[in-house]
Amino acid sequence: MTEHTTTLDAADLDTLSINTVRTLAMDAVQAADSGHPGTPMALAPLAYVLWTRHLRFNPADPAWPNRDRFVLSAGHASMLLYAVLYLTGYDLPLAELKAFRQWGSETPGHPERGVTPGVETTTGPLGQGFANAVGLAIAEAHLAATFNRPGAEIIDHRTYFIASDGDLMEGISHEAASLAGHLGLGKLMGFYDDNHITIEGDTALTFSDDTAARFAAYGWHVQRVDDINDLDALDRAIVEAKSIPDRPSLIIVRSHIAYGSPNKQDTAEAHGAPLGVHEVELTKANLGWPWREPFHVPPEALRMWQRGSAHGAALYAAWQELRAAYAAQYPDDARELERRLRGELPADWRSALPTFPASEQGMATRNASSKVLNALAPRIPELMGGAADLAPSTKTLLDASADFERGRYAGRNMHFGIREHAMGAILNGMALHGGVIPYGGTFLIFSDYMRPPMRLAALMHAHVIYVFTHDSIGLGEDGPTHQPIEQLAALRAIPGFTVFRPADANETAEAWAAALEMRNAPVALVLTRQNVPVLDRKRFAPAAGLARGGYILSEADGGEPEVVLIGSGSEVHLLLEAQEKLLVREIEARVVSMPSIERFLAQPREYRDHVLPPTLHHRIAMEAASPMPWYRIVGDHGVVIGLERFGASAPYERIYQELGLTAERVVATARSMLDR
């Protein structure tokens, strides 16, 4: 091969284009002295066939609503995606590939949504992207069923993903694949990169699953391609998969990690480290690559890759014509779809928020949440979700909506099954697709199963709402296995994640409102199983104070507090009781409801100092959970009444009494503090 390659035939041009990806991956990882070169080198032929022959995309408008979604679940192969995005014309200059894994670059070690144009979701923790893809396909199916009209399929695209051995070993892939097969998501297509290699060596060390049989048992359409370098075989498999309308498809592709490397092909050495300068030279020679300088891109290869971009641009133009015709024929539907895709809430939706009369008997905040959700659902039709087989307990069903089920995708009630981990990642995919606001419910204790996708939701600024009920020892007799202690602290520790633990029914309504308005962040609503009083808002401050995270619920009788009592959720009414008991002893106390610590800390200092005066060191916080987060609030001189042990099995009133979460303990603590 020479510098002049214009006379190459089609097969040679294909090979040149594929090897361009391989060499860019080798060079970028070598320049960074960090990364995973082997998998991009192996998968380059698959990416070439997919992007140049099948994928609907338009680099000029990466957010095109009807684009196909592509998820690189095997996020360690990020250089595959970066090379392809550069070659197909996304706003990702070659200089960014040269800056792979460096500070401030658009090519981080694993793909990150919002950092690199064309990246749909943040991947790397294995299995998450797989389940994200299921969520993307669910959102497409729902919007298509809701908005498509005969001859006007305004939403009609596919979701593709690439998964590695590691993705399929992680338990989340089993959960997500099972649900996808059950739902018959025919526009979901995955590729399993069967390269036989993990970091520790050959997959035979730990992995002897019959993957084809496994996915067939889930109800997927399964095919094999024995050689990833057989482009026509790949193409035929994709075409066949597209012809299956009622089952997701998995194409098992045999590849060779670090393809072309004389010494490291099919070895674990190529998985997570550079090939080495000498091996890069040997590999390029072995591939017939004549250019010695790194990051060389032959213009012929660039033209071949951009055939897919040209095809996508034509599809994009046709869709814009369809969009105009759809708007003319179905103007109301078109406006509604556009609103949802913009992520804007309907006008005057807040007028649907219910208010609750004061009641000593009260209600569980999970019950209040159900009333709020069902009041808002007709006004906000993009609300869509359910629970991990716990809807009767989490109260997360929409009474007036049908179920989202196989072949009937217009329903808004999701049944995720007993699959919390997959539910969390599927919710992420739904949110990232756009057009829906997804929510999912389970018991707070099971948030532990969901922590990886919740962390990624925060990293991606995904608008997901989690409904966590049975929030404390207040759930009672189920005992310590089901009573969360450290979970609130764990959720509050996630950067960019907001937790609301409302004190009563009206704070619950405001918590839903705040969650809906936080368009670029995940939110958890943490709710009680047991009844709590509905506070008299004529006597106490309006529940709208929740929007600021913390607010003065009840001022000291004389307006000059000696002590501040702070809490969230089901402990707030105990603080109000303690306030009255202290007043009998002529001690003035202020009660602050703080349903969201992180939201309060984000307020201007002037407001925070108004609620918690810096000179007022006598602060007591009480919450039926780990005390850790509250030390930021009470300061060095304050006291936190919490739990540093597990719960117990008994009626919840007895547990509160035995573990010292009482008004009397607050009073005793305040008196002791003031005496000092």
FIKOLMI-820200 format. One record per residue: x, z, y of N, C-alpha, C, O in turn. Coordinates in steps of 0.2 Angstrom, whole numbers, plus 5000, padded with zeros to 4 digits. Each point is the difference from the previous one (the first is absolute). Layout:
XZYXZYXZYXZY...
This chain:
500450004994499650005006500450005006500650035000499349935005500350005006499650035006499550024999500849975007499750025006499449965001499550025004500549924994499449955001499650004994500249974995499250065005499650004994499349965001499650014996500449955008499449965002499849964994499449975000501150014996499849954994499850044994499949974995500050105005499850034994499349984998499649995004500350014989499349994998499650065000500350065003499149944996499550055001500250074996500050055002500249944991500350064996500650035004500050065000500449905002500650035003499850035007500350065001499349925002499750035007499750074998500150055004499549954990499750064998500550054999500050065002500549924994500650054998500450025006500150065001500049895004500350025006499650055004500350055003499149954997499550045004500050074997500050055003500049954990500050064997500650045000500150065002500549904998500750035000500150035008500450045001499249935003500150035007499850075001500350045003499149974993499850075000500550054996500150055003500149924992500550044996500650025004500350065000500049895004500650015003499950055006500450045002499049955002499850045005500050074998500250055003499549964991499950074997500750034999500150065002500349904995500750034998500450015006500350065001499649905004500450015006499850065005500450045002498949974998499750055004500250074997500250045004499749964989500250074997500850015001500250065001500249894998500750015000500250025007500450045001499349935005500150025006499850075002500450035004499149994993499750075001500450054996500050065001500349914994500350054995499550044997500250064998499249925001499550044998499449954998499849965004499850064991499449964998500049984993500450024996499149945003499849974993500149935000499549975001501050004997500149925000499749974994499749945000500350104994499849964994499349984999499949944998499650105004499349984999499849945005499749954998500550055008499949945004500349934997499749955001500950064997500349944996499649984994500049944999499750114998499649984994499449975002499749954997499950075008499449985002499949945005499549985001501150005001500049945005499549944998499749985004500350004989499649954998499350015001499649965002500250104996499350025001499850005007499449975002501050065002499850005007499949935003499649985004500949974994500049935002499349974998499749965004500150044990499449974998499450035003499649975002500450104999499450035003500049985008499449985002501150025001500049995007499949925002499749995005500649974991499949935002499549964997499849955002499850084992499549974997499350035000499549974999500550105003499450034999499850055005499450005002501050045001499850055005499749975006500349955003499250085000499749985006500350055005499950065000500549915005500350045005500149965006500049945000500150095006500249975006500450045004499850055003500949944997500550045004499850005007500250055004499449904999499950005007499450065001499950025006499850004989499550055001500050044994499650004995500950055004500050044994499450044999499950024994499750005011499450044999499449964998499450025000500649914999499549964998499550034995500350024995499150005007499650044995499949974993499950034995500149905005499949974993500649984997500049964995500650075007500649984996500050044993499650044999500849934996500150034994500450065002500550005004499450064992500550065001500550004994499849984994500850035008500550014995500350065000500250035006499950014989500350075000500649994995499949994994500750035009500650014995500050084998500350045003499349974992500050074997500750024998500250065001500249904997500750014998500450005007500449955001499550105003500249995007500850015000500349985005500050044990500850005000500249925001500649995001499049964997500249935000499849985007499949945001500250105004499849985007500349945003499749965004500950034994500449945002499649934998500149955003499650054991499649954998499549985006499949945002499750115000499549995005500349985007499749965003500850074999500349995006500349935000499949965005500450024990500249935000499549955000500049955004499450064993499549955000499650005006499949955003500050115000499750005007500449965005499849975004500950044996500449965004500049934999499949965005500150024989500049934998499349965001500049945002499550104998499349975001499850005007499549975002500950065003499949995007499750065003499849995006500250074991499750065004500550025005500649985000499250065005500450025005500550054998500050065001500549924994500550044997500749965000500149964996500250045010500749965000500550024995500050054997500449905002500550014995500550065002500250044995499849985011500450055002499750074997500450054999499049955000499750064997500250014993500150064997500049884999500250014993500750025000500250044996500249945009500750025001500050085001500550034999499050005004500050075002499650044995499750055001500249924993499750044994500250075000500650024999498950025001500050074999500450045005500350055000499849925006500350035006499550035005499449985000500950065004499550045005499749955004500349955003499050054998499749965005499849934997499749965004500550024990499949944998499349994998499650054999500249895000499349984997500049994993499649974997501050055000500149994993500250074997500650004997499050055002500150064997500150004993499949944997500450115000500250004993499449984995500149964995499350065007499449994996499549975005500050025006499549934993499649975004499650065004499750044997500249955009499650045004499549975005500249955004499150064995499549975004500150025007500250065002499849895003500050025007500849995002500150005006500349994990500749995002500249934999500349975004499549994991500249934998499449965000499550014996500549945008499449955000499949974993500449984997499050035001499849974993500050054995499849984994500450085007500050054995499350045000499850025005499849984990499450024999499950085000499650035002500949994994499950074998500750034999500549974998499650105003500750034999500050024993499650034997501049944999500050014993500750034999500550005004499650024990500750034998499950054995500250004994499450055007499750054995499649964995499549985001500850024993499749954995499350024998499850054999499849895000499350014998499650005006499449985000500850045006499650005006499749935002499449995002501149964998499849945003499549974995499549965002500650054991499549984995499350025002499549965000500450105001499450035002499749985007499449995001501150005004499849975006499749934999499549995003500849974993499749944998499350004998499649965002500250094994499450014997499550015006499449985001500850075004499650015006499949945004499549995003501049974998500049945004499449954997499649975003500550034990499549954997499350035000499549965001500450114999499350035001499849985007499449995000501050025005499749995007499849935001499549985003500949974994499849935000499449994997499549965002500450064992499449994996499450035004499449975000500650095003499550035004499849965006499449985001501150005003499949965006499749934998499549975003500750004992499849944997499250004998499649965002500350104995499350014997499550015006499449995000500950045005499650025006499949945005499450005003501149964998500049955006499949934997499849965004500450024990500049934999499349984999499550034998500449915004499349964999500149944996500649975000498950004997500149944997500349945004499849995005500849994993500349955003500450025006500449965004499750114997500450035005500350064998499850065002500749934994500450054997500550025005500649984999499250065006500550025005500650054998500550005002499350044992500550044997500149984993499650004996501049975003500149974993500849994999500349955001500050104997500750004999500250044994499650044997501049965001500350034994500550065002500350005006499850044989500550055001500549994994499850004994500949995008500550004995500550065000500150035006500149994989500650055000500549984994499849974995500850065007500550004995500250074998500150045004499949984989500150064998500650004995500149954997500350105003500650014996499850054994499450024999501149984997499950054994499850075003499650044997500849985008499950075003499250005002499750064999500149895005499350015002499550014994499550045000500649934994499650004995500150074996499650024996501050015005500150064996499650065004499850044997500249955010499750065004499350004998499649954999500150115000499350014998499549975005499549984997500750015009499549985005499849934998499449985001501049984996499949934998499450004994499649955000500550104996499450004995499450015003499549974998500450085006499450025004499749945004499449984999501149995005499749945004499849944996499549975001500950014993499949954996499350014997499649954999500350114998499450014997499449995004499549974998500550055008499449995005500049935002499449985000501149995001500049935002499749954995499549965001500650064992499749964995499350024999499649954999500250115002499350024999499649975006499449984998500950015008499649975005500049925000499649975003500850004993500149934999500249965006499749965002500850075001500349975007500349934998500750005000499049955000500249944998500549965005500449964998499750075008500449975005500750045001500350005005499850044990500650045000500549984994499849994994500849995008500449974995500750035001500350015006500050024988500650035000500549974996499849964995500950055007500549974996500450064998500350045004499849964989500550064998500749974998500149954996500350075008500749984999500450044994500250055001499749914994500350034993500749985000500249964996500250085007500849995000500450044995500650005000499050054997500350054995500550055003500350034996499749975011500650055002499750055005499649985005500650084994499950055006500650035002500649984997499450075007500750035002500450024995500650005000499150044995500450034995500249954994500450024996499349925004500249954995499549964998499549995003500549994990499549964998499350044999500050064999499549905002499350045000499950034993499550045000500849934995499950034993500150075000499850034995500650005010500150074999499450045001500050054997499549935006499450045002499449964999499450035001500649904998499449965002499949954994500349955000499250074996499849954995499349984999499749984995500050035011499349985001499949934998500449955001499050034996499849935000499649995006499450015000500949965005499750005007499449955000499550015003500649934993499449955000499450044997499549995002500650044992499450034997499750065004499450015000501150025004499750065004499549975006499550025001500849925002499649985005499449964998499450005003500649974991499449974997499550054998499449995001500850074997499650054999499650035006499550025000500949975006499650025006499549955002499650015005500449934992499649955002500349955005499649965003501150034997500349955004500149944996500050004994500149945009500249944997500750005000500350015006500149984989500750014999500349934997499749974996500850025007500449944998500850025000500250055003500249914994500750015000500349935002499849954998500850065006500449945001500750034998500350045003500049924992500650024997500649995004500550044998499549925007500649995004499849995007499749955002500550105002499849995007500349945004499749985005500849994992500349945003499649944998500149945003499450064993499549954999499549995005499550044999500649935006499550005006499449974998499450025002500549934994499449974998499650054996499450005000500950044995499750054996499750055005499450024999501050005006499750055005499449975003499550045001500549905001499549975004499450004996499450015002500649974991499549994996499650074999499450004999501150055000499750074999499650025006499450034999500849965007499750025006499349965001499550035001500549904997499449965001499550034995499450005001500850014993499650034995499750075002499450014999501050035003499850075003499449995005499550045000500649915005499549995005499449984997499550015004500549964990499349974997499650064997499549994998500850075002499650064997499750045005500350035004499049964997499750035006499850074999499950035005500150004989499750064999500550054997499850064998500849935002500550054997500749995005500249955001500150115000500649995003500549974995499950014994500749965009500449974995500750035001500250025005500249984989500750025000500449954997499849984994500750005009500549954997500650034999500450025004499849994989500650034998500649955000499949954997500650065007500549955002500650034997500350055003500149914993500650034997500549975005500149945001500350115002500549985005500750034998500050044995500549955008500750024999500350035007500149975004499950104996500350035006500749975002500449994995499750005011500649975003500149944996500649984998498949975002500149944997500649965003500049995006500449994990500649965002500650035001500649975000499450104999500650045001500450004993499750024995500949965005500449994994500150074996500050004994500050055010500250074997499450055001500150054996499449945008499550055001499349984998499650045001500349904998499349984998499850044994500450014995499050015005499750044994500450074999500050024995500250005011500350074999499750055006499849975005500250094993499850055005500450005006499850035006500849954994500550005006499749965006500250015005499449944993499749965005499450025003499749975005500150094993499350035002500050035007499649985004500950074997500050035006500650015004500250055003500249904996500750005004500249925001499849964997500650035008500349935002500349984994500350034996499749905003500449974994500850015001500350004995499950015011500750005002500249935003499849954997500750055007500249945003500249944995499849945001500650084995500349954995499449984995500049944999499650104999499449984996499549955004499849964997500250065009499549955004500449935000499649954999501050055002500349935000500049974993499849945000500350104995499949974993499349974999499949954997499650095005499349984999499849945004499649964997500650045009499949945004500349934997499749955000500950064997500349954997499649984993499949944999499950114998499649994994499349965001499849974996499950055010499449975002500149935003499549965002501150024999500249935003499950005007499849955003500350115000499950015008500749995003500450044999499749915005500649985002500350045007500549995002499050045001500150035007500450064999499750054997500849965006500450075000499750055005500050064998499849925008499850055005499350034997499649974998500350095004499450044998499449985004500149975006499350034992499449995003499949935002499749985005500649974991499949935001499349984998499850024994499949945010499349984999500049925000500049985006500049984989500049935000499449985004499450024998500649935006499449985004499549974995499450005001500849974994499649974995499550054996499550004999500950065000499650064997499550035005499450014998500849995008499550035005499449955000499450035001500749914999499449955000499650014994499449995001500950024993499650014994499650065001499450004998500950055004499650065001499450005005499550024999500649945006499550005005499549954999499549995004500549974990499449974997499450044999499449995002500750074996499550054999499750025007499450015000501050005005499850025006499549945003499550025003500749924996499649945003499450004996499449995003500650024991499350004996499650065002499449995001500950075000499650065003499749985007499550035001500949945003499849985007499449964999499550015004500449944992499549964999499450044997499449995003500750064993499450044997499850045006499450025001501050015003499950045006499549965005499550035002500749914999499649965005499349994997499550005004500549984989499349994997499650065001499450005001500950064998499650075000499850015007499450025001501049965004499750015007499449965001499650025004500449924994499449965000499450034997499550005002500650034992499550034996499850065004499450015000501050035003499950055004499549995006499550035001500649915002499649985006499349984997499550015003500549954992499449984997499650064998499450015000500950044997499750064997499750045006499450035000501049985006499750035006499449975003499650035002500449904997499449965003499450014996499550015002500650004991499450004996499850074998499450024999501150035001499850074999500450045005500450044999499349965007500450035006500050084999500550035002499050004996500050074999500550024995500450055001499649924993500550014995500749995003500450044998499749915005500649985003500350065004500650025000499050005005500150055005500250074996500550035001499149984994500150064996500750004996500350055000499849904997500649994996500650005005500550044999499549935007500550005005500250085002500550025001498950015000500150075002500350044995500550045002499349964992500350034995500849994999500450044999499749895001500749984999500550035006500650014999499149995007500450035006500150084999500450035003499250004992500050075000499750045005500150065001499449915002499650035006499450034997499649974995500250095007499450034998499449975003500149985006499350034991499449975004499950045006500150065001499549905004499850045006499550054998499650004996500550065008499550055000500050044993499550034998501049964998500050034993499950085000499850034996500550005010500050075000499350035001499950064998499649905004499450035000499750014994499450044999500949944995499750014994500350074997499750024995500850015008500250064998499550065000499750015005500250024989499550055000500250075004500750015000498950035002500250075002499650044996499549994997500850075002499750054995499850075004500450025004499050004995499850065003500450064997500250004994499950055010500350064998499750044994499450005000501050024996499750034994500550054997500649984999499250085000500450054997500249994992500550004998498949974999500149984993500549945000500450004995499549965009500549945001499949954995499550004996501049965003500149954995500749994998500550015005499749964989500749984999500149945004499649965001501150045001500249945004500049944996499949945003500150064991500049944996499349975000499949945000499650115000499349975001499949985007499649955001500650085004500049975007500349935000499849965004500850044993500349935000499649954997500049945003499650074992499649954997499549985004499849945001499950115003499449985005500349965006499749955002500950065000500349965005500249934998499849965003500550044991500249944997499449954999500049945002499450094996499449964998499749985007499649955000500550095005499749995007500449945003499749965003500950044996500549955003500049934996500149955003499850054991500049944995499649955003500349945000499150065002499649955002500349975006499949945002500450105003500249985006500749974999500249955004500250074991500749974999500049974993500350044996499549905003499949974994500749994996500049994994500650015010500649994997500350074996500549994997499150065004500250064996499949994993499449984998501150034998499949984993500550054996500650015001499150024993500450044997499650044994499549984999500850084999499750034995500550064998500350035004499849984989500350064998500349984993499949954997500650105001500349994993499650044995500250054998499249925001499550034995499750075002499850034996500349985011499750075002499549995006499950055004499849894997499649995005499450055001499850025005499950014989499550055001500350065003499650045003501049974996500350075002500349995007500050045004500349904997500349995007499549975005500150005006499349984992499449985004500249945004499949995006500449964990500349945004499649934998500349955002499150064995499649944999499649985006499850055004500149894997499649975005499349994997499949964996499650085006499450004997499649935000499749984995500449995011499649935000500449944998499849945001500850074996500449944998500150004993499950044996500249895002500149994993500750014998500450025004499749984989500750014998500449945000499749945000501050065002500449954999500249994992500350054998499549904999500149994993500149934998499949965004500350034990500249934998499449955001499550014998500749945006499649955002499550015005499649965002500450115000499550025006500550045005500050065000500349905004500550035004499850015007500450035004498949964998499850025007499950085000499950025006500050014989499950075000500650045003500649985000499250085003500550045004500250064996500550045002499249984993500250064996500549984995499849974995500850065006500549994995500050054995500050065001500149924992500150054995500749994997500249954997500350095005500749994999500250034993500549994997499050055000500250034993500550065001500250015006500050024989500450055001500749985000500550004996499749975010500649975002500250015007500049955004500150114998500250025007500649965002500049985006500550014990500649975003499949935002500149985005499549984990499949935002499550005005500049965005499550094996499550005005500450005007499849965004500750084997500350005006500449945002499949985006500449994989500349935002499549955000500249955004499350054993499549955001499750005007499849955003500050114999499850015007500549975005499749975005500950044994500549975004499949935001500049975005500049994989499949935000499349985003500149955004499450094995499449985004500150005007499749965004500650104998500150005008500449955002499949975006500750014991500449955002499749935001500249965004499350034991499749945000499649995007500149945003499650114999499649995006499349994999499849974994499850055010499249985000499750064996499349995000501050064997499750054998500350075002500650005001499150054999500350075001499950044994499450024998501149984998499950044993500150075000500450035004499250004992500150084999499950014993499849974996500550095002500150024993499950075000500450045004499349994991499950074999500250034993500049974995500350095006500150044994500150075002499950025006500350034989500150075002500750005003500449964999499750095006500650005004500650014995500549985001499450064994500550014995500349944997500650004998499049955001500249934997500349965005500249944999499950085008500449965004500750004998500349955002499950094994500750004997500149934996500549975000498950014997500149934996500049945005500349954998499550065008500049955005500550005005500049965005500550094995500550005005500449945002500149985005500149984989500449945002499649955004500349985005499150004993499749965005499850025006500049975005499950104996499850035006500649995005500049995006500650034991500649995004500149935003500249995005499749964990500149935002499449985005500249965005499250074995499549995005500250025007499949965005500550104995500250025006500649955003500049995006500450004989500649955002499749935003500449975004499150014993499749945002499550005006499749955002500150115000499550015005499349974997499749975004500250044990499449974997499450055001500050065000499449915002499450045002499650014993499649964998500650104999499750024994499750075002500450045003499049974994499750075001500050034993499749974995500650095004499950044994499550065001500150035005499549984990499550055000500250054995499949994994500450065008500250054995499650065000499950045005499749984990499650064999500350054996500549994997499150075002500250054996500750025003500550004996499550025010500650005004500450075000500650005003499250054993500450065000499850044994499649984996500650095004499750054995499350005001499750034995500049955010499350005001499649964995499450015000500949954996499649974995499950054994499549984996500850075004499850064995500249994993500650004998498950004998500150024992500449954997500350014994499849935008500549954997500750024999500449984996499850075009500650034999500649975003499949955003500750084996500649975003500249934998500449975004499450004991500249944998499749955005500249945001499250085002499649955004500050035008499849965004500550094997500050035007500749985003500550034998499449935007500649985004500350055004499750045003501049974997500450055004500449965005500050015006500549954991500549975004499849935002500449975003499150004995499849935001499949995008500249955002499550105002499949985007500750005003500149955004500450094994500650005003500449934998500349975005499650014989500349944998499749945004500449955002499050054999499749945004500250005007500149955003499950115000500250015007500749985001500349995006500150014989500749985000500249935001500549985001499049984997500149935000500049975008499550015003501049964999500049975007499449955001499949964995499850055010499549955002499350014996499649955000500350104997499450024996499750055003500250055002499149944999499650055003499550034995499749974996500350105005499650044995499550045005500150035005499249964993499550045004499750044994499749984995500250095007499750054996499550035004500150055003499349924997499550025005499750074998499950024994499850025011499850074999499350004999499750054996499949905005499350004999499749935000500449955000498950044999499749935000500249965006500149944999499850095007500149965006500749985001500249945002500350104996500749985000500149944995500449965001499250054993500149944995499849945003500349954999499150055005499849935003500549985005500249945000500150105004500649985005500649984996500449965002499750074992500649984996499949934998500549965000498950024997499949934998500149955006500349954999499450075007500149965006500749995002500249945001500250114998500750005002500449954995500449965002499450054991500349964995499949935001500449954999499050035003499849935001500349975006500249945000500050105005500349975006500750004999500449965004499950074991500850004999500149934996500150014994499949945010500149934996500649994997500149954996500550085006500649994998500450064996500650015001499050024996500250064996499650024995499450005000500850034994499650034995499850075002500350045004499149984994499750075002499750034994499749974996500450095003499750044995499550055003500150045004499349964993499550055001500050054995499849984994500350085007500150054995499450055001499950035005499749974989499350035001499950054994500350004995499250055007499850054996499549984994499649965001500550084994499450004995499550055002499449994999500850075003499650055002499649995006500349975005499250074996499750005007500450035005500350054999499749935007500350035006499450005006499749955000500350105004499550005005500149945005500549985001498949995001500049955005500050045007499550045001501049965002500150045006499549985006499849945001500050115003499549995005500449975006500450045003499649904998500449965006499750025007500349985004499150054996499850035007500450065002500250025005500150014989500450075001500749985000500450035004499849924992500749984999500149945003499649965002501150024999500149935003499849944996499950014994500049945009499849944996500549984995500650005001499149974994500449984994500549945002500449984996499449985009500449955003500750025001500549955000499750115001500650025001500549994994500649995000499149994994500449984994500449945002500650004997499249965007500449945001500750015003500449964999499750105003500750025003500450044995500550035002499249984992500350034995499950085000499950034994500150005012499850075000499750015007500249975005499450084995499650025007499850075000499950034994500049995012499750075000499350004998499649985004500350054990499350004998499650065003499449995002500950074999499750065002500550045005500550024997499349985009500550035005499950084999499550034998501150005004499950085001499550025004499849965005499950094994499450035004500250005007499549985005501150044997500150015007500449945003500250005006500049954989500349945002500850015000500349955001499950114998500850015000500150034993500050064999500249904996500150024993500650044999500549995004499550064992500650034998500349974994500650014998499049964998500249974993499649944999499449995002500949964995499749944999499949994992500550014996498949985002499949994992499949924999499649975003500850004993500049934999499949994992500250034996499449925003499849984993499749934999499949975005500050014989499749944999499450014994500150054997499549905003499550004994499650064999499850035005500249994989499550064998500350075002499650055000501049955003500250075003499850015007500150055003499749905001499850005007499550055001500050045004499449964992499550055001500250074999499750055002500849964993500350074999500450025006500050065002500349895002500350025006499550025006500150055004499449924996499450025005499850074998499850035005500149984989499850074998500550055002499850055002500849934997500650055002500050015008500150055002499749895001500050015008499550055002500150045004499349964993499550055001500250074998499950055004500449964991500350064998500550035004500150065002500349905001500650025004499750025007500250045003499349924999499650025007499750074999500150035005499749994990499750074999500650055001499950055003500749934996500650045001500349995006500650025002499049945003500349985006500649965000500550015005499649954990500549955000499749935001499649984996500749995009499749935002500449954996500650005000499049964996500349954996499749935002499449995001501049964999499849935000500149974993500450014997499149955002499949964993500149935001499749975004500850004993500249935001499949974993500350024995499249935005499949964994500649945000500049965005500450044990500549955000499949954993500450024996499149945004500049964994500549954999500149984994500350005011500649964999500650025003500049995007500550044990500650035003500449945003500250005006499949944990500449955003499649965006500449985005499050024995499649975006500150055006500149975006499950094993500150055005500749995003500150005006500450004990500750005002500149935004500550005004499149954995500149945004499750005007500049955003499650104998499750015007500550015005500650034999499349955008500450025005500150085000499650044999501049975004500250085000499550045004499950054998499949925007499550035005499450034996499850055001500049904995499450024996500250054994499650055000500949944997500250054995500150075003499950054997500449955009500250075003499350035002500050065001499549905001499450035002499650034994499850065000500349914994499750034994500450064997499750054999500949945001500550054998500550025005500549975000499350075005500550025005500750024998500050044995500549935007500750024998500250075000500450034996499350005009500150075001499650054996500250064999499349914997499650044996500349994993499949964996500550095002500450004993499650034995500149994994499350045007499650044995499649944997499449995002500849984993499649954997500050014992500550024997498949975001499850014993499749944997499549985003500849984992499749954997499850024993500350034997499149945001499850014993499749944997499649965003500650034991499849944996500150014993500550034998499049954998500050024992500549944997499849964996500850055006500549954997500750025002500150065003500449904995500750025002500150015007499749965004500650104998500050015008500549965003500150005006500349964991500649965003499949965006500350015005499149954995500049965006499850045007500149985005499650084994499850045006500550035004499950035005500749984992500650035004500149965006500350035005499649914995500149965006499550025005500249995006499350034992499450025005500150075003499950025006500250034989500050075002500750025003500050055004500549914995500750025003500350064997499850024994500850005008500450054997499750075000500150044996499449975009499750075000499350004997499750064999500049894998499449994998500050024992500550014997498949995000499950024993499549954997499549985003500750004991499549954997499850044993500350034996499049975004499750024994499849944995499649965002500850044993499849944996500150024992500050064999500249894997500150014993500749984998500149945001500250104996500749984997500050024992500550014997498949985001499950014992499449954999499749975004500250024989499549964998499350045000500050065001499549904998499350045001499850034993500450034997499049985002499750034995499349984998499749965004500150054990499349984998499550065001500050054996499649945009499550055001499549975006500249955002499350084999499649985006500450005006500450045001499549915003500549995006500050065005500550015002498950024998500050065005500550064998500350035004499749974989500450064997500849985001500450045001499749894998500749985001500250015007500650025001499049965004500250015007500250085001500450015004499150034993500150075002500750024996500450045003499749944991500650034996500649975003500550045000499549905003500649975003500150025007500549975003499150065000500150035007499849955005500350005006499349954993499849955005499350035003499549974998500550085006499450035003500150015007500550015003498950005000500050025007500450075001500350015005499650044990500350065001500750005000500350045004500049914992500750005000500349975007500550025002499149935001500249985006500050055005500450015005499150034995499950065005500650054999500350025005499849994989500650054999500749975002500450045003499749904996500649965002500050005008500650015002498949985001500050005007500150065003500450015005499350054993500250065002500750024999500350035004500049964990500750014999500449975005500550025002499349914999500549965004500050035007500550005003498950025000499950035007500350065000500350025005499750024990500350075000500849995000500350055003500049904994500749995001500249995007500649995001
